[in-house]
Amino acid sequence: MKKILLIVSSSLLLANSFLAQDDSNFDKKFRFGLKVAAQPTWMSSTDNFTVKDKTGFGYGFGLVTEFKLSDIIHLQTGIGGDFERGFVKYKNTATLFPPSGVGAGYTTDSNGDLKEAKDGTNANSFYTTGSENYLLTSRKIKATYITVPIILKMMTKEISGFRYFGMFGGELGIRTGLKADDKVQQIAVTTTPPYLNLVSTTNNNVNIGKDGSLIPLRFGLNVGLGAEYRLSGSTAVFFNVNYFHSFTNTMRKESKYIYTSADTDPNTGAIQFTNLKQGLMMRAIRINVGVMF
């Protein structure tokens, strides 16, 4: 009986010793945590007609998981949600659209939904009662993504409770929402010459999801620097600043709805559109804070 008690007590002491060591370990084989992020965001344009405007402000949050590969190398992944904002403007020279000058414009139906600018569309069916024509001057793009980063995290040894690290990797994003607030000039009919005028107005929460990239996936670079501070055992708070650089277009290469010219055949009434070329890539500085367990 004494031998059994000795074995049991020894086992309990040994287990307690292992648990105490694990609890004090700043560098477990697996950790998880939570984060929130504030992120200045902007759009980079690769087409000639659209240019970057001011920087927007977005935010994000997510679950972080981390796997120890060596004493200094960890693999970090997880899942999060990012709400991004980017501003662009258009190089319009039009004084009236159409037909003079060059401008990016779109047409909405009586419900305010965008009409597809498709070659061969009859003018009588495109410009119907209740439809509106707009010259697009600038746009605030509001995008929502589910994000999955895959990042190598290179860490120093613990120094007075702190560990410093660099991050390098990629990120996969799945688009779940795409809307826009547009500053436009509406083509208004008047009873006095010149009978057509441009009236400045705004169209908010325009659904541009169908004009987004055909495959709603985004790939990008994610790099950064940061530090962790151990609070107790394996629990630590962290702070890092990352730069995100998208490699994939947020929009379709050629818009289905925005056109720079619309020429109507006088004999058939068929419209020939010149659709806007689009190349908008998201950029962001992400300021992350969180806790790891």
Order of alpha helices (4+ residues) and beta strands (2+ residues): alpha-beta-beta-beta-beta-alpha-beta-beta-beta-beta-beta-beta-beta-beta
